[in-house]
Amino acid sequence: MSPTAIHAAYIVSSILFIVGLKQLSSPKTARNGNLTAGVGMLLALAVTLLDRQILSFPLIFAALVLGSGVGAVAARRVAMTDMPQMVALFNGSGGGAAALVSALEMAHIFRTEPRVPADAGVSIVLGALIGSVSFSGSIVAWAKLQGVLGERATTYPGQKLVNLLLLIAILVLAVLVVSNHAGLGAFVVFLVACLVLGVLAVLPIGGGDMPVVISLLNSFTGLATAATGFALHNVVLIISGTLVGASGTLLTYLMCKAMNRPITNVLFGAFGGGPAKAAVGGREAALQGATVREATVEDVATMLGYGQLVIVVPGYGLAVAQAQHAVRELADMLKKRGVSVKYAIHPVAGRMPGHMNVLLAEANVPYEELYDLDQINPEFERADVALVVGANDVVNPAARTDTSSPIYGMPILDADKAKHIVILKRSMKPGFAGIENELFYDPKAMMLFGDAKESISKLVVAVKSL
């Protein structure tokens, strides 16, 4: 292929990436966005294979067939509750690929060049560093979400100092390699240290902060890909990696804003770590000894069936119970009775960005019934019932009023402003923040204890009989 045709194809691929990314910003167009970006990647891959000197086309195509088969089977079999784990693994795979390519390029330079060129050396060590951290950190994130490791933050005395010293050692090794004062052996030690840093960096972060961590690691993968593109002089890698890095960084910022916590607090604060507090003060102490009202299925069904507006607030408990289909069935039943149903989506509900959107989309909930925090909050005052399914900290009024609360200042869904509040939970166990939820003790609130899927299925039967 001529250089002009190659560059034109890369430009088309880059445009398709940008259009696909834009389409991913809305649930209505997200499927098309995946398809559009996939076509762009296929075009970029085909052009690269035709442009570069490929040692073994049969080996390349065998790898493509094998990887595509594994990916297709895994994507179809994964449960919606396990989608965050798959995203974490995808992030790690991208970062690992970038680190591996950087390592092979460095090995090639050591074998064929008398010295490591400064520009290529910097790009390679950056790609290897960021990609390795993304790979090992994503594996730890997967293990926490999967339950292989405990979801709580894992900390020990002097942990931050150990991480800092390890980072300094990594930077020193990188400088020695790039300045040609160390060889391939030092680069291998550098890679191993980067992998260890990724593990140690994610271990002290609790499972409830994994949405932010996954988003941040996604941006790391993009940056590693861009750095690899500079090392390989591949324009499409630079563009696509920069797009992923920029979008992941922006998403990380928006999620931290949604929790009213700086990224430094997420990464270094060990939020949610350690045992639950033995003693509490302020408003939380005042809640001790307070009682909650338990509701019956019949009571809740009556409120729902004769209301005008019902707002469903989904949380991670909905995903655990796999109750999304039951919720949609209940909503369909209510709409047949003339009840308006809307879904309130908090930016950090669930275990990954957009977790609730994906979960409800899988149950064919109409996109137009999903509302983000700013859109839905004014609606709660006129809602007859706020049906909270497995959500906790994102509806806790302490975030607005209790300055001593760890979630103070976090924007929440205004479920407490509805005329009636029905909360579906297995128990009174607190959420990730480890604090009591004031909403449970609100005079307008009623608890419907049990598995969310079973409770909602009973509500469907009860509403039918009204």
KAGI-V424914 format. One record per pair of residues at least 12 apart in sequence whose ideal C-beta (glycine too) atoms are under 8 Angstrom apart, sorted by the first residue. I is the first residue (numbers start at 1). J is the second residue. If there is no record, write none. Layout:
((I:J) (I:J))
This chain:
((1:47) (1:50) (1:51) (6:47) (6:51) (7:235) (9:43) (9:44) (9:47) (10:44) (10:47) (10:235) (10:236) (10:239) (12:40) (12:43) (13:40) (13:41) (13:43) (13:44) (13:47) (13:236) (13:240) (14:40) (14:235) (14:236) (14:239) (14:240) (15:40) (16:36) (16:37) (16:39) (16:40) (16:43) (17:37) (17:40) (17:41) (17:239) (17:240) (17:243) (18:243) (19:33) (19:36) (19:37) (20:33) (20:34) (20:35) (20:36) (20:37) (20:38) (20:40) (21:33) (21:37) (21:243) (21:247) (23:36) (24:37) (26:367) (27:357) (27:361) (27:367) (27:370) (28:367) (30:361) (41:240) (44:236) (44:240) (47:236) (48:234) (48:236) (74:86) (79:322) (80:319) (80:322) (80:324) (80:358) (80:359) (80:362) (81:319) (81:320) (81:322) (82:146) (83:352) (83:355) (83:358) (83:359) (84:145) (84:210) (84:211) (84:214) (84:350) (84:351) (84:352) (84:355) (85:142) (85:145) (85:146) (87:214) (87:218) (87:352) (88:138) (88:139) (88:141) (88:142) (88:145) (88:210) (88:214) (88:217) (89:138) (89:139) (89:142) (91:134) (91:138) (91:141) (91:214) (91:217) (91:218) (91:220) (91:221) (92:134) (92:135) (92:136) (92:137) (92:138) (92:139) (92:142) (92:217) (93:135) (94:131) (94:134) (94:221) (94:222) (94:224) (94:225) (95:130) (95:131) (95:132) (95:133) (95:134) (95:135) (95:138) (95:217) (95:220) (95:221) (95:224) (96:131) (96:132) (96:134) (96:135) (97:131) (98:127) (98:128) (98:130) (98:131) (98:134) (98:221) (98:224) (98:225) (98:227) (98:228) (98:241) (99:127) (99:128) (99:131) (99:132) (99:134) (99:135) (99:191) (99:194) (99:224) (100:131) (101:127) (101:228) (101:231) (101:232) (102:123) (102:124) (102:125) (102:127) (102:128) (102:131) (102:224) (102:227) (102:228) (102:231) (103:128) (103:187) (103:191) (105:120) (105:124) (105:228) (105:231) (105:232) (106:121) (106:124) (106:125) (106:128) (106:177) (106:184) (106:187) (107:184) (109:121) (109:124) (110:183) (110:184) (110:187) (115:180) (116:177) (116:178) (116:180) (118:178) (119:230) (120:231) (121:177) (121:178) (122:178) (123:227) (123:228) (123:230) (123:231) (124:227) (124:228) (124:231) (125:174) (125:177) (125:178) (125:190) (126:223) (126:224) (126:227) (127:224) (127:225) (127:227) (127:228) (127:231) (128:187) (128:190) (128:191) (128:194) (129:170) (129:174) (129:190) (129:194) (130:220) (130:221) (130:223) (130:224) (130:227) (131:220) (131:221) (131:224) (131:225) (131:227) (131:228) (132:191) (132:194) (132:195) (132:197) (132:198) (133:194) (133:195) (133:197) (133:198) (133:201) (133:220) (134:198) (134:217) (134:220) (134:221) (134:224) (135:195) (135:198) (136:194) (136:195) (136:196) (136:197) (136:198) (136:199) (136:202) (137:198) (137:199) (137:201) (137:202) (137:213) (137:217) (137:220) (138:198) (138:214) (138:217) (139:198) (139:199) (140:198) (140:199) (140:202) (140:203) (141:202) (141:210) (141:213) (141:214) (141:217) (144:202) (144:207) (144:210) (145:207) (145:210) (145:351) (149:203) (151:206) (151:207) (151:208) (152:206) (152:207) (152:272) (152:273) (152:274) (153:203) (153:204) (153:205) (153:206) (153:270) (153:271) (153:272) (153:273) (153:274) (154:203) (154:204) (154:273) (155:204) (155:270) (155:273) (155:274) (159:200) (159:204) (160:268) (162:200) (163:197) (163:200) (163:201) (166:193) (166:196) (166:197) (166:200) (167:197) (169:193) (170:190) (170:193) (170:194) (170:197) (173:186) (173:187) (173:189) (173:190) (173:193) (174:190) (177:190) (201:267) (204:268) (204:270) (204:273) (205:266) (205:267) (205:270) (205:271) (206:270) (206:271) (206:272) (206:273) (206:432) (207:272) (207:351) (207:432) (208:271) (208:272) (208:393) (208:431) (208:432) (208:433) (209:266) (209:271) (209:272) (209:432) (210:351) (210:352) (211:255) (211:348) (211:350) (211:351) (211:352) (211:353) (211:355) (212:252) (212:255) (212:256) (212:259) (212:263) (212:266) (212:348) (213:266) (214:352) (214:353) (215:248) (215:251) (215:252) (215:255) (215:353) (216:248) (216:249) (216:252) (216:263) (216:267) (218:244) (218:248) (218:251) (219:244) (219:245) (219:246) (219:247) (219:248) (219:249) (219:251) (219:252) (220:245) (220:248) (221:244) (221:248) (222:240) (222:241) (222:242) (222:243) (222:244) (222:245) (222:246) (222:247) (222:248) (223:241) (223:242) (223:245) (224:241) (225:237) (225:240) (225:241) (225:244) (225:245) (226:238) (226:240) (226:241) (226:242) (226:245) (227:241) (228:241) (229:241) (251:353) (254:347) (255:347) (255:348) (255:353) (258:346) (258:347) (258:348) (258:373) (258:410) (258:411) (259:348) (259:407) (259:410) (260:399) (260:407) (260:408) (260:409) (260:410) (260:411) (261:410) (271:406) (271:432) (271:433) (272:432) (272:433) (272:434) (276:430) (276:434) (277:434) (280:435) (280:436) (281:404) (282:402) (282:404) (282:405) (283:398) (283:401) (283:402) (283:404) (283:405) (283:438) (284:398) (284:402) (284:404) (284:405) (284:435) (284:436) (287:436) (287:438) (287:441) (288:436) (290:441) (291:441) (292:428) (292:440) (292:441) (292:445) (292:447) (293:445) (293:446) (293:447) (294:446) (294:447) (294:448) (294:449) (295:422) (295:446) (295:447) (295:448) (297:448) (297:455) (297:458) (297:459) (297:462) (298:462) (299:446) (300:422) (300:446) (300:448) (300:459) (300:462) (301:459) (301:462) (301:463) (301:465) (301:466) (302:466) (303:384) (303:385) (303:420) (303:422) (304:330) (304:334) (304:339) (304:385) (304:387) (304:422) (304:459) (304:463) (305:334) (305:337) (305:339) (305:463) (305:466) (306:466) (307:334) (307:339) (307:383) (307:384) (307:385) (308:338) (308:339) (308:340) (308:384) (309:339) (309:340) (309:341) (309:342) (309:379) (309:382) (309:383) (309:384) (309:385) (310:331) (310:334) (310:339) (310:340) (310:341) (310:342) (310:383) (310:384) (310:385) (310:386) (310:387) (311:341) (311:342) (311:343) (311:344) (311:376) (311:379) (311:380) (311:383) (311:385) (311:386) (311:387) (311:415) (311:418) (312:327) (312:331) (312:341) (312:342) (312:343) (312:344) (312:387) (312:389) (313:343) (313:344) (313:346) (313:386) (313:387) (313:388) (313:389) (313:391) (313:394) (313:395) (313:413) (313:415) (314:327) (314:343) (314:344) (314:345) (314:349) (314:356) (314:359) (314:360) (314:389) (314:390) (314:391) (315:346) (315:349) (315:350) (315:356) (315:388) (315:389) (315:390) (315:391) (315:392) (315:394) (316:349) (316:350) (316:351) (316:355) (316:390) (316:391) (317:389) (317:390) (317:391) (317:392) (317:424) (317:425) (317:426) (317:452) (318:356) (318:359) (318:389) (318:390) (318:391) (318:452) (319:350) (319:351) (319:355) (319:356) (319:359) (319:390) (320:390) (320:452) (321:390) (321:451) (321:452) (321:453) (322:453) (323:389) (323:390) (323:452) (323:453) (323:456) (324:359) (324:360) (324:362) (324:363) (324:365) (325:363) (326:452) (326:453) (326:456) (326:457) (326:460) (327:360) (327:363) (327:365) (327:389) (327:456) (328:360) (328:363) (328:364) (328:365) (329:456) (329:457) (329:460) (330:456) (330:459) (330:460) (330:463) (331:365) (331:369) (333:460) (333:463) (333:464) (334:463) (337:463) (337:466) (341:369) (342:369) (342:371) (342:376) (342:379) (343:356) (343:360) (343:365) (343:369) (343:370) (343:371) (344:371) (344:373) (344:376) (344:377) (344:380) (344:386) (344:413) (344:415) (345:357) (345:370) (345:371) (345:372) (345:373) (345:376) (346:373) (346:391) (346:394) (346:412) (346:413) (347:372) (347:373) (348:394) (349:391) (349:394) (357:370) (373:411) (373:413) (376:413) (377:413) (377:414) (380:413) (380:414) (380:415) (380:416) (380:417) (380:418) (381:414) (381:417) (381:418) (383:417) (383:418) (383:419) (384:418) (384:419) (384:420) (385:418) (385:419) (385:420) (385:421) (385:422) (386:415) (386:416) (386:418) (386:420) (386:421) (386:422) (387:422) (387:424) (388:415) (388:421) (388:422) (388:423) (388:424) (388:439) (389:424) (389:452) (389:456) (390:424) (390:425) (390:452) (391:413) (392:425) (392:430) (392:431) (392:432) (392:433) (392:437) (393:407) (393:410) (393:412) (393:431) (393:432) (393:433) (393:435) (393:437) (394:410) (394:412) (394:413) (395:412) (395:413) (395:415) (395:416) (395:437) (395:439) (396:412) (396:431) (396:433) (396:435) (396:437) (396:438) (396:439) (397:412) (397:416) (397:438) (397:439) (397:442) (398:435) (398:437) (398:438) (399:411) (399:412) (400:412) (402:438) (405:433) (405:435) (406:433) (406:434) (406:435) (407:433) (407:435) (415:439) (416:438) (416:439) (416:442) (416:444) (416:445) (418:444) (419:444) (420:444) (420:446) (421:439) (421:442) (421:444) (421:445) (421:446) (422:445) (422:446) (422:448) (423:439) (423:440) (423:445) (423:446) (423:447) (423:448) (424:448) (424:450) (424:452) (424:455) (424:456) (425:447) (425:448) (425:449) (425:452) (426:449) (426:450) (426:451) (426:452) (427:449) (428:440) (428:447))
